[in-house]
């Protein structure tokens, strides 16, 4: 086959349409990247074998996948697994992905060790996540356990404690309708969900200061709700149900008794 003409793709200046004429006289148009055009020194009238044409198309496929990966990497650093998954979703074959990844690694566009360190630093600086959550996120991105362990050294125990305490302060400001004990349990559950280890959670809980005023306000809030629910019962049953309801909320018996005494006086 031979090249009848070559023209620029008007929608993409980096690609060219190559018009081929086969020995049978049939014509075919293929689209190739400018780098492939230059590499094969394609020109009008040039003869091509079927093998050369097939090789050329493979090269073009690799070039497209490579540029696709570069665009994906342009927004932020990515792990090797993220790039592989991205190319798979775009139906790039395994062999081409392997070649593209090898080239990107050689050119240092992909470096999982550097990525892991940068990812941990970013998460520590910009989020309130605990170490276990960040560890899992890196695992999901295909980073090896050894690399994660090294990168996680950036997230010191002091940093973890400070973030956990900030969570305590944030929740204390938001929540006014919990007993002190219930608040401690809630915060512990939250910190575990956010990925903080148990000893950090215990440290953070020690920074919770009981507020007698807030405690009484919360008790009255739930006490009034319980009162409306149980006021139809006889006095003994009413008081027992009130005590049970408020005790389950974590309020002390002395405060519950104080509430019941006030209700008697009303």
C-alpha positions as CSV (number, residue, x, y, z in Angstrom):
1,X,0.0,0.0,0.0
2,X,1.1,3.6,-0.5
3,X,0.3,7.0,1.0
4,X,-1.9,9.0,-1.3
5,X,-2.0,12.1,0.9
6,X,-1.6,13.4,4.5
7,X,-3.8,16.1,6.0
8,X,-4.1,17.7,9.5
9,X,-7.1,16.8,11.7
10,X,-8.9,20.2,12.0
11,X,-10.2,19.2,15.4
12,X,-6.8,18.3,16.8
13,X,-3.7,19.8,15.3
14,X,-1.5,17.1,16.9
15,X,-3.2,14.4,14.8
16,X,-3.1,13.7,11.0
17,X,-5.2,11.8,8.6
18,X,-3.2,9.4,6.4
19,X,-4.9,8.3,3.2
20,X,-3.8,4.9,2.2
21,X,-4.3,3.1,-1.1
22,X,-4.1,-0.7,-1.0
23,X,-2.8,-2.9,-3.9
24,X,-6.4,-3.8,-4.7
25,X,-7.2,-0.2,-5.2
26,X,-9.2,0.1,-2.0
27,X,-8.7,3.2,0.1
28,X,-8.3,3.5,3.8
29,X,-7.9,6.5,6.1
30,X,-6.1,6.2,9.4
31,X,-5.5,8.8,12.1
32,X,-2.1,9.0,13.7
33,X,-0.3,11.2,16.2
34,X,2.2,13.8,14.9
35,X,5.0,12.0,16.8
36,X,4.2,8.7,15.0
37,X,4.1,10.6,11.7
38,X,7.6,12.0,12.4
39,X,9.0,8.8,13.7
40,X,8.0,6.8,10.6
41,X,8.9,9.8,8.3
42,X,5.6,9.4,6.5
43,X,5.1,11.4,3.4
44,X,3.0,11.4,0.2
45,X,3.9,8.5,-2.1
46,X,5.6,6.4,0.6
47,X,5.2,2.7,0.3
48,X,4.1,0.8,3.5
49,X,3.9,-3.0,4.1
50,X,1.0,-4.4,6.1
51,X,3.4,-5.2,9.0
52,X,4.7,-1.6,9.0
53,X,1.1,-0.3,9.0
54,X,0.2,-2.6,12.0
55,X,3.3,-1.5,13.9
56,X,2.5,2.1,13.2
57,X,-1.0,1.8,14.6
58,X,0.3,0.1,17.7
59,X,2.7,3.0,18.3
60,X,-0.2,5.4,17.8
61,X,-2.3,3.5,20.3
62,X,0.5,3.7,22.8
63,X,1.0,7.4,22.2
64,X,-2.7,8.1,22.7
65,X,-2.7,6.2,26.0
66,X,0.5,8.0,27.1
67,X,-1.0,11.4,26.4
68,X,-4.2,10.3,28.1
69,X,-2.2,9.4,31.2
70,X,-0.3,12.7,31.2
71,X,-3.6,14.6,31.1
72,X,-4.8,12.6,34.1
73,X,-1.5,13.3,35.9
74,X,-1.7,17.0,35.1
75,X,-4.3,17.8,37.8
76,X,-2.4,16.2,40.7
77,X,0.0,13.4,41.7
78,X,-1.4,9.9,41.2
79,X,-0.3,6.5,42.3
80,X,0.6,3.8,39.8
81,X,-2.6,1.9,40.5
82,X,-4.7,5.1,40.0
83,X,-3.2,5.5,36.5
84,X,-3.7,1.8,35.6
85,X,-7.3,1.9,36.7
86,X,-7.9,5.1,34.7
87,X,-6.5,3.6,31.5
88,X,-8.5,0.4,32.0
89,X,-11.7,2.3,32.3
90,X,-10.9,3.8,28.9
91,X,-10.5,0.3,27.4
92,X,-6.7,0.5,26.9
93,X,-5.3,-3.0,26.6
94,X,-3.1,-4.5,29.3
95,X,0.1,-4.6,27.2
96,X,-0.2,-0.9,26.2
97,X,-0.9,0.0,29.9
98,X,2.3,-1.8,31.0
99,X,4.3,0.1,28.4
100,X,2.8,3.4,29.3
101,X,3.3,2.9,33.0
102,X,7.0,1.8,32.5
103,X,7.6,5.0,30.5
104,X,5.9,7.2,33.0
105,X,7.9,5.6,35.9
106,X,11.2,6.0,33.9
107,X,10.4,9.7,33.4
108,X,9.4,10.0,37.1
109,X,5.8,11.1,36.4
110,X,4.8,8.2,38.5
111,X,6.6,7.5,41.8
112,X,4.6,5.7,44.5
113,X,7.1,6.4,47.3
114,X,7.0,10.2,46.6
115,X,3.2,10.0,46.1
116,X,2.7,8.3,49.5
117,X,4.8,11.0,51.4
118,X,3.0,13.8,49.6
119,X,-0.4,12.3,50.2
120,X,0.2,11.9,53.9
121,X,1.5,15.4,54.2
122,X,-1.5,16.8,52.4
123,X,-4.0,14.9,54.5
124,X,-2.3,16.0,57.7
125,X,-2.3,19.6,56.6
126,X,-5.8,19.9,55.2
127,X,-8.0,17.3,56.8
128,X,-9.0,16.0,60.3
129,X,-8.5,12.3,59.4
130,X,-6.9,9.9,61.8
131,X,-3.9,7.7,60.7
132,X,-5.9,4.5,60.1
133,X,-8.2,6.3,57.6
134,X,-5.2,7.7,55.7
135,X,-3.5,4.3,55.8
136,X,-6.5,2.6,54.3
137,X,-6.8,5.3,51.6
138,X,-3.2,4.6,50.5
139,X,-3.8,0.9,50.5
140,X,-6.8,1.5,48.2
141,X,-4.6,3.4,45.9
142,X,-2.3,0.5,45.5
143,X,0.6,1.7,47.7
144,X,2.7,-1.1,49.3
145,X,2.6,-1.5,53.1
146,X,6.3,-0.7,53.4
147,X,5.9,2.6,51.6
148,X,2.8,3.5,53.6
149,X,4.6,2.8,56.9
150,X,7.5,5.1,55.9
151,X,5.2,7.8,54.8
152,X,3.0,7.6,57.9
153,X,6.0,8.5,60.0
154,X,5.2,12.1,59.0
155,X,2.0,11.9,61.0
156,X,3.4,11.9,64.5
157,X,1.6,11.0,67.7
158,X,1.6,14.6,68.8
159,X,-0.1,15.6,65.5
160,X,-2.7,12.9,66.0
161,X,-3.4,14.0,69.6
162,X,-3.8,17.6,68.5
163,X,-6.3,16.7,65.8
164,X,-8.2,14.5,68.1
165,X,-8.4,17.3,70.6
166,X,-9.7,19.7,67.9
167,X,-12.5,17.1,67.2
168,X,-13.4,17.2,70.9
169,X,-13.5,21.0,70.9
170,X,-15.6,21.0,67.7
171,X,-18.1,18.5,69.0
172,X,-18.4,20.2,72.4
173,X,-19.3,23.5,70.7
174,X,-21.9,21.8,68.5
175,X,-23.6,19.5,71.0
176,X,-25.6,20.8,73.9
177,X,-28.1,18.1,74.5
178,X,-26.0,15.2,75.7
179,X,-24.9,14.2,79.2
180,X,-21.2,14.3,79.9
181,X,-21.0,10.5,79.8
182,X,-23.0,10.3,76.6
183,X,-20.8,13.0,75.1
184,X,-17.7,11.1,75.9
185,X,-19.1,8.0,74.4
186,X,-20.1,9.8,71.2
187,X,-16.7,11.5,70.8
188,X,-14.9,8.2,71.3
189,X,-17.1,6.6,68.6
190,X,-16.5,9.5,66.3
191,X,-12.7,9.5,66.7
192,X,-12.6,5.7,66.1
193,X,-14.6,6.2,62.9
194,X,-12.2,9.0,61.9
195,X,-9.3,6.6,62.2
196,X,-7.7,7.5,65.5
197,X,-6.1,4.7,67.6
198,X,-7.5,3.9,71.0
199,X,-4.7,5.4,73.1
200,X,-5.1,8.7,71.2
201,X,-8.9,8.6,71.8
202,X,-8.3,8.2,75.5
203,X,-5.9,11.1,75.6
204,X,-8.5,13.3,73.8
205,X,-11.3,12.3,76.2
206,X,-9.2,13.5,79.1
207,X,-9.5,17.0,77.7
208,X,-13.3,17.0,78.1
209,X,-14.2,19.2,80.9
210,X,-17.6,18.7,82.6
211,X,-19.9,21.7,82.3
212,X,-22.4,21.6,85.1
213,X,-24.6,24.2,83.5
214,X,-24.7,22.4,80.2
215,X,-25.2,19.0,81.9
216,X,-28.3,20.3,83.8
217,X,-29.6,22.0,80.6
218,X,-29.3,18.7,78.8
219,X,-31.0,16.8,81.6
220,X,-33.9,19.2,81.8
221,X,-34.3,18.9,78.0
222,X,-34.6,15.1,78.1
223,X,-36.4,15.1,81.4
224,X,-39.2,17.2,80.1
225,X,-39.5,14.9,77.1
226,X,-39.7,11.9,79.4
227,X,-42.2,13.8,81.7
228,X,-44.6,14.3,78.8
229,X,-44.3,10.7,77.9
230,X,-44.8,9.2,81.4
231,X,-47.0,11.8,83.3
232,X,-50.1,9.6,82.8
233,X,-48.6,6.9,85.1
234,X,-48.9,6.7,88.8
235,X,-46.2,8.5,90.9
236,X,-44.0,5.4,91.6
237,X,-44.1,4.1,88.0
238,X,-43.6,7.7,86.6
239,X,-40.5,8.2,88.7
240,X,-39.0,4.8,87.9
241,X,-39.5,5.4,84.2
242,X,-38.0,8.9,84.4
243,X,-35.0,7.5,86.2
244,X,-34.5,4.7,83.7
245,X,-34.8,7.1,80.7
246,X,-32.4,9.7,82.1
247,X,-29.9,7.1,83.5
248,X,-29.6,5.5,80.1
249,X,-28.7,8.9,78.8
250,X,-25.7,9.0,81.2
251,X,-27.0,11.4,83.8
252,X,-26.1,10.9,87.4
253,X,-28.7,9.8,89.9
254,X,-28.2,12.9,92.0
255,X,-29.1,15.2,89.1
256,X,-32.1,13.0,88.2
257,X,-33.3,13.2,91.8
258,X,-32.9,16.9,91.7
259,X,-35.1,17.1,88.5
260,X,-37.8,14.9,90.1
261,X,-37.8,17.1,93.2
262,X,-38.4,20.1,91.0
263,X,-41.2,18.4,89.1
264,X,-42.9,17.6,92.5
265,X,-42.8,21.3,93.4
266,X,-44.5,22.4,90.2
